[in-house]
Amino acid sequence: MLVYVVIAVFIAGLMVGRTPEFLGKKIGPYDVKMASFVILILAFSLLGFSAWASISSGDRLALTVH
């Protein structure tokens, strides 16, 4: 959740035209890069696991009726 706060504060700081700060600490380029990297990893892992689930065989969970 803190990653989303860092991104939101950075974008709000850009819109207002001031240096973005959160709890008295300035948010620098490194912080924003790491926060966006975490969000990208989260998105790609969700997409990857969804793709894996869609192509894997779910025979173990299926109920077979004879």
N, CA, C and O atoms as a Tripos MOL2 file, in Angstrom:
@<TRIPOS>MOLECULE
protein
  264   263    66     0     0
PROTEIN
NO_CHARGES

@<TRIPOS>ATOM
      1 N           0.8170   -1.1770    0.0000 N.3       1 MET1
      2 CA          0.0000    0.0000    0.0000 C.3       1 MET1
      3 C           0.8750    1.2600    0.0000 C.2       1 MET1
      4 O           0.5040    2.2900   -0.5640 O.2       1 MET1
      5 N           2.0140    1.1570    0.6300 N.am      2 LEU2
      6 CA          2.9210    2.3060    0.6730 C.3       2 LEU2
      7 C           3.4480    2.6520   -0.7150 C.2       2 LEU2
      8 O           3.7360    3.8150   -0.9970 O.2       2 LEU2
      9 N           3.5740    1.6570   -1.5770 N.am      3 VAL3
     10 CA          4.0310    1.9020   -2.9490 C.3       3 VAL3
     11 C           3.0320    2.7860   -3.6820 C.2       3 VAL3
     12 O           3.4170    3.7140   -4.3940 O.2       3 VAL3
     13 N           1.7420    2.4900   -3.5040 N.am      4 TYR4
     14 CA          0.7090    3.3030   -4.1450 C.3       4 TYR4
     15 C           0.6990    4.7270   -3.5850 C.2       4 TYR4
     16 O           0.4170    5.6790   -4.3130 O.2       4 TYR4
     17 N           1.0000    4.8700   -2.3200 N.am      5 VAL5
     18 CA          1.0730    6.2070   -1.7190 C.3       5 VAL5
     19 C           2.2290    6.9950   -2.3210 C.2       5 VAL5
     20 O           2.0790    8.1810   -2.6130 O.2       5 VAL5
     21 N           3.3660    6.3620   -2.5080 N.am      6 VAL6
     22 CA          4.5250    7.0430   -3.0970 C.3       6 VAL6
     23 C           4.2080    7.5010   -4.5090 C.2       6 VAL6
     24 O           4.5210    8.6320   -4.8800 O.2       6 VAL6
     25 N           3.5890    6.6300   -5.3020 N.am      7 ILE7
     26 CA          3.2230    7.0150   -6.6730 C.3       7 ILE7
     27 C           2.1980    8.1500   -6.6660 C.2       7 ILE7
     28 O           2.3170    9.0930   -7.4480 O.2       7 ILE7
     29 N           1.1970    8.0660   -5.7950 N.am      8 ALA8
     30 CA          0.1650    9.1070   -5.7370 C.3       8 ALA8
     31 C           0.7450   10.4500   -5.2960 C.2       8 ALA8
     32 O           0.3930   11.4880   -5.8560 O.2       8 ALA8
     33 N           1.6220   10.4410   -4.3070 N.am      9 VAL9
     34 CA          2.2330   11.6910   -3.8420 C.3       9 VAL9
     35 C           3.1230   12.2800   -4.9230 C.2       9 VAL9
     36 O           3.1620   13.4980   -5.0980 O.2       9 VAL9
     37 N           3.8380   11.4280   -5.6510 N.am     10 PHE10
     38 CA          4.6910   11.9240   -6.7310 C.3      10 PHE10
     39 C           3.8580   12.5760   -7.8280 C.2      10 PHE10
     40 O           4.1910   13.6640   -8.2980 O.2      10 PHE10
     41 N           2.7850   11.9240   -8.2350 N.am     11 ILE11
     42 CA          1.9370   12.4860   -9.2940 C.3      11 ILE11
     43 C           1.2510   13.7620   -8.8160 C.2      11 ILE11
     44 O           1.1410   14.7260   -9.5740 O.2      11 ILE11
     45 N           0.7860   13.7760   -7.5590 N.am     12 ALA12
     46 CA          0.1600   14.9910   -7.0260 C.3      12 ALA12
     47 C           1.1710   16.1330   -6.9530 C.2      12 ALA12
     48 O           0.8310   17.2840   -7.2250 O.2      12 ALA12
     49 N           2.4000   15.8170   -6.5900 N.am     13 GLY13
     50 CA          3.4330   16.8520   -6.5680 C.3      13 GLY13
     51 C           3.7240   17.4090   -7.9440 C.2      13 GLY13
     52 O           3.9810   18.6030   -8.0940 O.2      13 GLY13
     53 N           3.6850   16.5500   -8.9520 N.am     14 LEU14
     54 CA          3.8760   17.0370  -10.3250 C.3      14 LEU14
     55 C           2.7270   17.9390  -10.7650 C.2      14 LEU14
     56 O           2.9440   18.9380  -11.4510 O.2      14 LEU14
     57 N           1.5140   17.5870  -10.3720 N.am     15 MET15
     58 CA          0.3590   18.3940  -10.7750 C.3      15 MET15
     59 C           0.3610   19.7530  -10.0860 C.2      15 MET15
     60 O          -0.0040   20.7600  -10.6920 O.2      15 MET15
     61 N           0.7690   19.7830   -8.8280 N.am     16 VAL16
     62 CA          0.7740   21.0390   -8.0820 C.3      16 VAL16
     63 C           1.9700   21.9020   -8.4630 C.2      16 VAL16
     64 O           1.8930   23.1300   -8.4210 O.2      16 VAL16
     65 N           3.0740   21.2620   -8.8330 N.am     17 GLY17
     66 CA          4.2570   22.0150   -9.2180 C.3      17 GLY17
     67 C           5.2530   22.1630   -8.0910 C.2      17 GLY17
     68 O           6.1650   22.9850   -8.1770 O.2      17 GLY17
     69 N           5.0980   21.3840   -7.0400 N.am     18 ARG18
     70 CA          6.0230   21.4270   -5.9160 C.3      18 ARG18
     71 C           6.8180   20.1340   -5.8590 C.2      18 ARG18
     72 O           6.4970   19.1490   -6.5240 O.2      18 ARG18
     73 N           7.8700   20.1690   -5.0410 N.am     19 THR19
     74 CA          8.6560   18.9600   -4.8340 C.3      19 THR19
     75 C           7.8340   17.9890   -3.9960 C.2      19 THR19
     76 O           7.3690   18.3490   -2.9150 O.2      19 THR19
     77 N           7.6500   16.7640   -4.4790 N.am     20 PRO20
     78 CA          6.8270   15.8190   -3.7250 C.3      20 PRO20
     79 C           7.4730   15.4230   -2.4030 C.2      20 PRO20
     80 O           8.6570   15.0890   -2.3540 O.2      20 PRO20
     81 N           6.6820   15.4630   -1.3300 N.am     21 GLU21
     82 CA          7.1410   15.0770   -0.0130 C.3      21 GLU21
     83 C           6.1030   14.1740    0.6250 C.2      21 GLU21
     84 O           4.9010   14.3390    0.4180 O.2      21 GLU21
     85 N           6.5850   13.2200    1.4000 N.am     22 PHE22
     86 CA          5.6870   12.3560    2.1610 C.3      22 PHE22
     87 C           6.2390   12.2330    3.5670 C.2      22 PHE22
     88 O           7.3470   11.7320    3.7620 O.2      22 PHE22
     89 N           5.4670   12.6890    4.5550 N.am     23 LEU23
     90 CA          5.8630   12.6900    5.9640 C.3      23 LEU23
     91 C           7.1930   13.4090    6.1780 C.2      23 LEU23
     92 O           8.0280   12.9680    6.9690 O.2      23 LEU23
     93 N           7.3800   14.5180    5.4670 N.am     24 GLY24
     94 CA          8.5720   15.3280    5.6380 C.3      24 GLY24
     95 C           9.7860   14.8600    4.8640 C.2      24 GLY24
     96 O          10.8300   15.5110    4.9010 O.2      24 GLY24
     97 N           9.6690   13.7460    4.1650 N.am     25 LYS25
     98 CA         10.8050   13.2210    3.3860 C.3      25 LYS25
     99 C          10.5430   13.4550    1.9100 C.2      25 LYS25
    100 O           9.4630   13.1500    1.4040 O.2      25 LYS25
    101 N          11.5250   13.9900    1.2330 N.am     26 LYS26
    102 CA         11.3660   14.2360   -0.2000 C.3      26 LYS26
    103 C          11.3910   12.9190   -0.9610 C.2      26 LYS26
    104 O          12.1750   12.0210   -0.6560 O.2      26 LYS26
    105 N          10.5310   12.8230   -1.9410 N.am     27 ILE27
    106 CA         10.4760   11.6240   -2.7810 C.3      27 ILE27
    107 C          11.3180   11.8990   -4.0180 C.2      27 ILE27
    108 O          11.0070   12.7850   -4.8140 O.2      27 ILE27
    109 N          12.3700   11.1400   -4.1640 N.am     28 GLY28
    110 CA         13.2970   11.3320   -5.2670 C.3      28 GLY28
    111 C          13.0270   10.3790   -6.4180 C.2      28 GLY28
    112 O          12.1150    9.5540   -6.3610 O.2      28 GLY28
    113 N          13.8280   10.5050   -7.4540 N.am     29 PRO29
    114 CA         13.6510    9.6320   -8.6270 C.3      29 PRO29
    115 C          13.8540    8.1550   -8.3060 C.2      29 PRO29
    116 O          13.1780    7.3010   -8.8800 O.2      29 PRO29
    117 N          14.7790    7.8440   -7.3960 N.am     30 TYR30
    118 CA         15.0140    6.4390   -7.0410 C.3      30 TYR30
    119 C          13.7700    5.8170   -6.4010 C.2      30 TYR30
    120 O          13.4160    4.6750   -6.6960 O.2      30 TYR30
    121 N          13.1110    6.5780   -5.5210 N.am     31 ASP31
    122 CA         11.9160    6.0780   -4.8510 C.3      31 ASP31
    123 C          10.7930    5.8030   -5.8550 C.2      31 ASP31
    124 O          10.0950    4.7930   -5.7580 O.2      31 ASP31
    125 N          10.6300    6.6970   -6.8020 N.am     32 VAL32
    126 CA          9.5730    6.5310   -7.7940 C.3      32 VAL32
    127 C           9.8870    5.3580   -8.7290 C.2      32 VAL32
    128 O           8.9880    4.6030   -9.0990 O.2      32 VAL32
    129 N          11.1450    5.2060   -9.1060 N.am     33 LYS33
    130 CA         11.5320    4.0880   -9.9650 C.3      33 LYS33
    131 C          11.2860    2.7510   -9.2720 C.2      33 LYS33
    132 O          10.7610    1.8210   -9.8850 O.2      33 LYS33
    133 N          11.6590    2.6520   -8.0060 N.am     34 MET34
    134 CA         11.4540    1.4040   -7.2740 C.3      34 MET34
    135 C           9.9640    1.1200   -7.0670 C.2      34 MET34
    136 O           9.5390   -0.0330   -7.1470 O.2      34 MET34
    137 N           9.1710    2.1560   -6.8030 N.am     35 ALA35
    138 CA          7.7360    1.9660   -6.6230 C.3      35 ALA35
    139 C           7.0800    1.5020   -7.9180 C.2      35 ALA35
    140 O           6.2290    0.6130   -7.9020 O.2      35 ALA35
    141 N           7.4710    2.0990   -9.0340 N.am     36 SER36
    142 CA          6.8950    1.6740  -10.3120 C.3      36 SER36
    143 C           7.3860    0.2780  -10.6940 C.2      36 SER36
    144 O           6.6530   -0.4790  -11.3310 O.2      36 SER36
    145 N           8.6130   -0.0700  -10.3150 N.am     37 PHE37
    146 CA          9.1320   -1.4130  -10.5610 C.3      37 PHE37
    147 C           8.3230   -2.4580   -9.7860 C.2      37 PHE37
    148 O           8.0180   -3.5280  -10.3130 O.2      37 PHE37
    149 N           7.9810   -2.1460   -8.5470 N.am     38 VAL38
    150 CA          7.1700   -3.0650   -7.7360 C.3      38 VAL38
    151 C           5.7830   -3.2410   -8.3400 C.2      38 VAL38
    152 O           5.2590   -4.3540   -8.3670 O.2      38 VAL38
    153 N           5.1880   -2.1640   -8.8200 N.am     39 ILE39
    154 CA          3.8570   -2.2570   -9.4320 C.3      39 ILE39
    155 C           3.9170   -3.0770  -10.7170 C.2      39 ILE39
    156 O           3.0130   -3.8680  -10.9840 O.2      39 ILE39
    157 N           4.9730   -2.8970  -11.5180 N.am     40 LEU40
    158 CA          5.1140   -3.6850  -12.7440 C.3      40 LEU40
    159 C           5.3210   -5.1670  -12.4390 C.2      40 LEU40
    160 O           4.7620   -6.0210  -13.1270 O.2      40 LEU40
    161 N           6.1140   -5.4810  -11.4190 N.am     41 ILE41
    162 CA          6.3230   -6.8800  -11.0480 C.3      41 ILE41
    163 C           5.0090   -7.5060  -10.5900 C.2      41 ILE41
    164 O           4.7070   -8.6460  -10.9440 O.2      41 ILE41
    165 N           4.2300   -6.7710   -9.8080 N.am     42 LEU42
    166 CA          2.9370   -7.2690   -9.3530 C.3      42 LEU42
    167 C           2.0120   -7.5520  -10.5330 C.2      42 LEU42
    168 O           1.3610   -8.5960  -10.5760 O.2      42 LEU42
    169 N           1.9520   -6.6290  -11.4870 N.am     43 ALA43
    170 CA          1.0730   -6.8020  -12.6410 C.3      43 ALA43
    171 C           1.5120   -7.9820  -13.5050 C.2      43 ALA43
    172 O           0.6810   -8.7830  -13.9320 O.2      43 ALA43
    173 N           2.8160   -8.0900  -13.7620 N.am     44 PHE44
    174 CA          3.2960   -9.1900  -14.6070 C.3      44 PHE44
    175 C           3.1670  -10.5480  -13.9190 C.2      44 PHE44
    176 O           2.9310  -11.5580  -14.5810 O.2      44 PHE44
    177 N           3.3180  -10.5760  -12.6040 N.am     45 SER45
    178 CA          3.1430  -11.8570  -11.9140 C.3      45 SER45
    179 C           1.6810  -12.2930  -11.9550 C.2      45 SER45
    180 O           1.3970  -13.4780  -12.1250 O.2      45 SER45
    181 N           0.7580  -11.3590  -11.8030 N.am     46 LEU46
    182 CA         -0.6600  -11.7100  -11.9080 C.3      46 LEU46
    183 C          -1.0000  -12.1960  -13.3070 C.2      46 LEU46
    184 O          -1.7220  -13.1800  -13.4650 O.2      46 LEU46
    185 N          -0.4890  -11.5180  -14.3150 N.am     47 LEU47
    186 CA         -0.7460  -11.9510  -15.6880 C.3      47 LEU47
    187 C          -0.0940  -13.2900  -15.9810 C.2      47 LEU47
    188 O          -0.6740  -14.1260  -16.6740 O.2      47 LEU47
    189 N           1.0990  -13.4980  -15.4640 N.am     48 GLY48
    190 CA          1.8030  -14.7580  -15.6870 C.3      48 GLY48
    191 C           1.0920  -15.9300  -15.0440 C.2      48 GLY48
    192 O           0.9300  -16.9760  -15.6710 O.2      48 GLY48
    193 N           0.6630  -15.7700  -13.8000 N.am     49 PHE49
    194 CA         -0.0560  -16.8550  -13.1350 C.3      49 PHE49
    195 C          -1.4150  -17.1060  -13.7780 C.2      49 PHE49
    196 O          -1.8720  -18.2480  -13.8230 O.2      49 PHE49
    197 N          -2.0630  -16.0640  -14.2720 N.am     50 SER50
    198 CA         -3.3350  -16.2510  -14.9760 C.3      50 SER50
    199 C          -3.1270  -17.0130  -16.2820 C.2      50 SER50
    200 O          -3.9260  -17.8850  -16.6250 O.2      50 SER50
    201 N          -2.0680  -16.6940  -17.0050 N.am     51 ALA51
    202 CA         -1.7690  -17.4070  -18.2530 C.3      51 ALA51
    203 C          -1.4220  -18.8580  -17.9670 C.2      51 ALA51
    204 O          -1.8370  -19.7560  -18.6990 O.2      51 ALA51
    205 N          -0.6610  -19.0890  -16.9030 N.am     52 TRP52
    206 CA         -0.2850  -20.4480  -16.5380 C.3      52 TRP52
    207 C          -1.5160  -21.2640  -16.1420 C.2      52 TRP52
    208 O          -1.6210  -22.4400  -16.4910 O.2      52 TRP52
    209 N          -2.4380  -20.6470  -15.4210 N.am     53 ALA53
    210 CA         -3.6550  -21.3470  -15.0140 C.3      53 ALA53
    211 C          -4.5480  -21.6500  -16.2050 C.2      53 ALA53
    212 O          -5.2550  -22.6580  -16.2110 O.2      53 ALA53
    213 N          -4.5230  -20.7930  -17.2050 N.am     54 SER54
    214 CA         -5.3980  -21.0180  -18.3550 C.3      54 SER54
    215 C          -4.8800  -22.1150  -19.2810 C.2      54 SER54
    216 O          -5.6700  -22.7510  -19.9770 O.2      54 SER54
    217 N          -3.5630  -22.3490  -19.3010 N.am     55 ILE55
    218 CA         -3.0400  -23.3830  -20.2000 C.3      55 ILE55
    219 C          -2.7430  -24.6970  -19.4900 C.2      55 ILE55
    220 O          -2.5340  -25.7170  -20.1460 O.2      55 ILE55
    221 N          -2.7200  -24.6870  -18.1670 N.am     56 SER56
    222 CA         -2.4330  -25.9330  -17.4620 C.3      56 SER56
    223 C          -3.6820  -26.8050  -17.4300 C.2      56 SER56
    224 O          -4.8100  -26.3160  -17.4990 O.2      56 SER56
    225 N          -3.4510  -28.0860  -17.3270 N.am     57 SER57
    226 CA         -4.5890  -29.0020  -17.3000 C.3      57 SER57
    227 C          -5.1410  -29.0560  -15.8820 C.2      57 SER57
    228 O          -4.3970  -29.2460  -14.9200 O.2      57 SER57
    229 N          -6.4070  -28.8940  -15.7690 N.am     58 GLY58
    230 CA         -7.0670  -28.9220  -14.4740 C.3      58 GLY58
    231 C          -7.7370  -30.2510  -14.2190 C.2      58 GLY58
    232 O          -8.7850  -30.3000  -13.5750 O.2      58 GLY58
    233 N          -7.1430  -31.3500  -14.7180 N.am     59 ASP59
    234 CA         -7.7610  -32.6610  -14.5830 C.3      59 ASP59
    235 C          -7.8190  -33.1240  -13.1350 C.2      59 ASP59
    236 O          -8.7040  -33.8920  -12.7590 O.2      59 ASP59
    237 N          -6.9020  -32.6680  -12.3450 N.am     60 ARG60
    238 CA         -6.8960  -33.1070  -10.9510 C.3      60 ARG60
    239 C          -8.1060  -32.5920  -10.2010 C.2      60 ARG60
    240 O          -8.5810  -33.2460   -9.2720 O.2      60 ARG60
    241 N          -8.6120  -31.4380  -10.5840 N.am     61 LEU61
    242 CA         -9.7200  -30.8290   -9.8560 C.3      61 LEU61
    243 C         -11.0770  -31.1210  -10.4830 C.2      61 LEU61
    244 O         -12.1160  -30.8960   -9.8620 O.2      61 LEU61
    245 N         -11.0660  -31.6090  -11.6790 N.am     62 ALA62
    246 CA        -12.3420  -31.8420  -12.3790 C.3      62 ALA62
    247 C         -13.0230  -33.0950  -11.8260 C.2      62 ALA62
    248 O         -12.3690  -34.0820  -11.4910 O.2      62 ALA62
    249 N         -14.3290  -33.0300  -11.7420 N.am     63 LEU63
    250 CA        -15.1040  -34.1960  -11.3260 C.3      63 LEU63
    251 C         -15.4560  -34.9970  -12.5650 C.2      63 LEU63
    252 O         -16.0450  -34.4720  -13.5090 O.2      63 LEU63
    253 N         -15.0980  -36.2450  -12.5560 N.am     64 THR64
    254 CA        -15.3830  -37.0890  -13.7100 C.3      64 THR64
    255 C         -16.5990  -37.9450  -13.4150 C.2      64 THR64
    256 O         -16.6830  -38.6070  -12.3800 O.2      64 THR64
    257 N         -17.5190  -37.9170  -14.3300 N.am     65 VAL65
    258 CA        -18.7360  -38.7230  -14.2060 C.3      65 VAL65
    259 C         -18.6430  -39.8590  -15.2070 C.2      65 VAL65
    260 O         -18.4600  -39.6220  -16.4020 O.2      65 VAL65
    261 N         -18.7660  -41.0760  -14.7360 N.am     66 HIS66
    262 CA        -18.6670  -42.2420  -15.6080 C.3      66 HIS66
    263 C         -20.0070  -42.6810  -16.0650 C.2      66 HIS66
    264 O         -20.1180  -43.6540  -16.8110 O.2      66 HIS66
@<TRIPOS>BOND
     1     1     2 1
     2     2     3 1
     3     3     4 2
     4     3     5 am
     5     5     6 1
     6     6     7 1
     7     7     8 2
     8     7     9 am
     9     9    10 1
    10    10    11 1
    11    11    12 2
    12    11    13 am
    13    13    14 1
    14    14    15 1
    15    15    16 2
    16    15    17 am
    17    17    18 1
    18    18    19 1
    19    19    20 2
    20    19    21 am
    21    21    22 1
    22    22    23 1
    23    23    24 2
    24    23    25 am
    25    25    26 1
    26    26    27 1
    27    27    28 2
    28    27    29 am
    29    29    30 1
    30    30    31 1
    31    31    32 2
    32    31    33 am
    33    33    34 1
    34    34    35 1
    35    35    36 2
    36    35    37 am
    37    37    38 1
    38    38    39 1
    39    39    40 2
    40    39    41 am
    41    41    42 1
    42    42    43 1
    43    43    44 2
    44    43    45 am
    45    45    46 1
    46    46    47 1
    47    47    48 2
    48    47    49 am
    49    49    50 1
    50    50    51 1
    51    51    52 2
    52    51    53 am
    53    53    54 1
    54    54    55 1
    55    55    56 2
    56    55    57 am
    57    57    58 1
    58    58    59 1
    59    59    60 2
    60    59    61 am
    61    61    62 1
    62    62    63 1
    63    63    64 2
    64    63    65 am
    65    65    66 1
    66    66    67 1
    67    67    68 2
    68    67    69 am
    69    69    70 1
    70    70    71 1
    71    71    72 2
    72    71    73 am
    73    73    74 1
    74    74    75 1
    75    75    76 2
    76    75    77 am
    77    77    78 1
    78    78    79 1
    79    79    80 2
    80    79    81 am
    81    81    82 1
    82    82    83 1
    83    83    84 2
    84    83    85 am
    85    85    86 1
    86    86    87 1
    87    87    88 2
    88    87    89 am
    89    89    90 1
    90    90    91 1
    91    91    92 2
    92    91    93 am
    93    93    94 1
    94    94    95 1
    95    95    96 2
    96    95    97 am
    97    97    98 1
    98    98    99 1
    99    99   100 2
   100    99   101 am
   101   101   102 1
   102   102   103 1
   103   103   104 2
   104   103   105 am
   105   105   106 1
   106   106   107 1
   107   107   108 2
   108   107   109 am
   109   109   110 1
   110   110   111 1
   111   111   112 2
   112   111   113 am
   113   113   114 1
   114   114   115 1
   115   115   116 2
   116   115   117 am
   117   117   118 1
   118   118   119 1
   119   119   120 2
   120   119   121 am
   121   121   122 1
   122   122   123 1
   123   123   124 2
   124   123   125 am
   125   125   126 1
   126   126   127 1
   127   127   128 2
   128   127   129 am
   129   129   130 1
   130   130   131 1
   131   131   132 2
   132   131   133 am
   133   133   134 1
   134   134   135 1
   135   135   136 2
   136   135   137 am
   137   137   138 1
   138   138   139 1
   139   139   140 2
   140   139   141 am
   141   141   142 1
   142   142   143 1
   143   143   144 2
   144   143   145 am
   145   145   146 1
   146   146   147 1
   147   147   148 2
   148   147   149 am
   149   149   150 1
   150   150   151 1
   151   151   152 2
   152   151   153 am
   153   153   154 1
   154   154   155 1
   155   155   156 2
   156   155   157 am
   157   157   158 1
   158   158   159 1
   159   159   160 2
   160   159   161 am
   161   161   162 1
   162   162   163 1
   163   163   164 2
   164   163   165 am
   165   165   166 1
   166   166   167 1
   167   167   168 2
   168   167   169 am
   169   169   170 1
   170   170   171 1
   171   171   172 2
   172   171   173 am
   173   173   174 1
   174   174   175 1
   175   175   176 2
   176   175   177 am
   177   177   178 1
   178   178   179 1
   179   179   180 2
   180   179   181 am
   181   181   182 1
   182   182   183 1
   183   183   184 2
   184   183   185 am
   185   185   186 1
   186   186   187 1
   187   187   188 2
   188   187   189 am
   189   189   190 1
   190   190   191 1
   191   191   192 2
   192   191   193 am
   193   193   194 1
   194   194   195 1
   195   195   196 2
   196   195   197 am
   197   197   198 1
   198   198   199 1
   199   199   200 2
   200   199   201 am
   201   201   202 1
   202   202   203 1
   203   203   204 2
   204   203   205 am
   205   205   206 1
   206   206   207 1
   207   207   208 2
   208   207   209 am
   209   209   210 1
   210   210   211 1
   211   211   212 2
   212   211   213 am
   213   213   214 1
   214   214   215 1
   215   215   216 2
   216   215   217 am
   217   217   218 1
   218   218   219 1
   219   219   220 2
   220   219   221 am
   221   221   222 1
   222   222   223 1
   223   223   224 2
   224   223   225 am
   225   225   226 1
   226   226   227 1
   227   227   228 2
   228   227   229 am
   229   229   230 1
   230   230   231 1
   231   231   232 2
   232   231   233 am
   233   233   234 1
   234   234   235 1
   235   235   236 2
   236   235   237 am
   237   237   238 1
   238   238   239 1
   239   239   240 2
   240   239   241 am
   241   241   242 1
   242   242   243 1
   243   243   244 2
   244   243   245 am
   245   245   246 1
   246   246   247 1
   247   247   248 2
   248   247   249 am
   249   249   250 1
   250   250   251 1
   251   251   252 2
   252   251   253 am
   253   253   254 1
   254   254   255 1
   255   255   256 2
   256   255   257 am
   257   257   258 1
   258   258   259 1
   259   259   260 2
   260   259   261 am
   261   261   262 1
   262   262   263 1
   263   263   264 2
@<TRIPOS>SUBSTRUCTURE
     1 MET1         2 RESIDUE 1 A MET
     2 LEU2         6 RESIDUE 1 A LEU
     3 VAL3        10 RESIDUE 1 A VAL
     4 TYR4        14 RESIDUE 1 A TYR
     5 VAL5        18 RESIDUE 1 A VAL
     6 VAL6        22 RESIDUE 1 A VAL
     7 ILE7        26 RESIDUE 1 A ILE
     8 ALA8        30 RESIDUE 1 A ALA
     9 VAL9        34 RESIDUE 1 A VAL
    10 PHE10       38 RESIDUE 1 A PHE
    11 ILE11       42 RESIDUE 1 A ILE
    12 ALA12       46 RESIDUE 1 A ALA
    13 GLY13       50 RESIDUE 1 A GLY
    14 LEU14       54 RESIDUE 1 A LEU
    15 MET15       58 RESIDUE 1 A MET
    16 VAL16       62 RESIDUE 1 A VAL
    17 GLY17       66 RESIDUE 1 A GLY
    18 ARG18       70 RESIDUE 1 A ARG
    19 THR19       74 RESIDUE 1 A THR
    20 PRO20       78 RESIDUE 1 A PRO
    21 GLU21       82 RESIDUE 1 A GLU
    22 PHE22       86 RESIDUE 1 A PHE
    23 LEU23       90 RESIDUE 1 A LEU
    24 GLY24       94 RESIDUE 1 A GLY
    25 LYS25       98 RESIDUE 1 A LYS
    26 LYS26      102 RESIDUE 1 A LYS
    27 ILE27      106 RESIDUE 1 A ILE
    28 GLY28      110 RESIDUE 1 A GLY
    29 PRO29      114 RESIDUE 1 A PRO
    30 TYR30      118 RESIDUE 1 A TYR
    31 ASP31      122 RESIDUE 1 A ASP
    32 VAL32      126 RESIDUE 1 A VAL
    33 LYS33      130 RESIDUE 1 A LYS
    34 MET34      134 RESIDUE 1 A MET
    35 ALA35      138 RESIDUE 1 A ALA
    36 SER36      142 RESIDUE 1 A SER
    37 PHE37      146 RESIDUE 1 A PHE
    38 VAL38      150 RESIDUE 1 A VAL
    39 ILE39      154 RESIDUE 1 A ILE
    40 LEU40      158 RESIDUE 1 A LEU
    41 ILE41      162 RESIDUE 1 A ILE
    42 LEU42      166 RESIDUE 1 A LEU
    43 ALA43      170 RESIDUE 1 A ALA
    44 PHE44      174 RESIDUE 1 A PHE
    45 SER45      178 RESIDUE 1 A SER
    46 LEU46      182 RESIDUE 1 A LEU
    47 LEU47      186 RESIDUE 1 A LEU
    48 GLY48      190 RESIDUE 1 A GLY
    49 PHE49      194 RESIDUE 1 A PHE
    50 SER50      198 RESIDUE 1 A SER
    51 ALA51      202 RESIDUE 1 A ALA
    52 TRP52      206 RESIDUE 1 A TRP
    53 ALA53      210 RESIDUE 1 A ALA
    54 SER54      214 RESIDUE 1 A SER
    55 ILE55      218 RESIDUE 1 A ILE
    56 SER56      222 RESIDUE 1 A SER
    57 SER57      226 RESIDUE 1 A SER
    58 GLY58      230 RESIDUE 1 A GLY
    59 ASP59      234 RESIDUE 1 A ASP
    60 ARG60      238 RESIDUE 1 A ARG
    61 LEU61      242 RESIDUE 1 A LEU
    62 ALA62      246 RESIDUE 1 A ALA
    63 LEU63      250 RESIDUE 1 A LEU
    64 THR64      254 RESIDUE 1 A THR
    65 VAL65      258 RESIDUE 1 A VAL
    66 HIS66      262 RESIDUE 1 A HIS
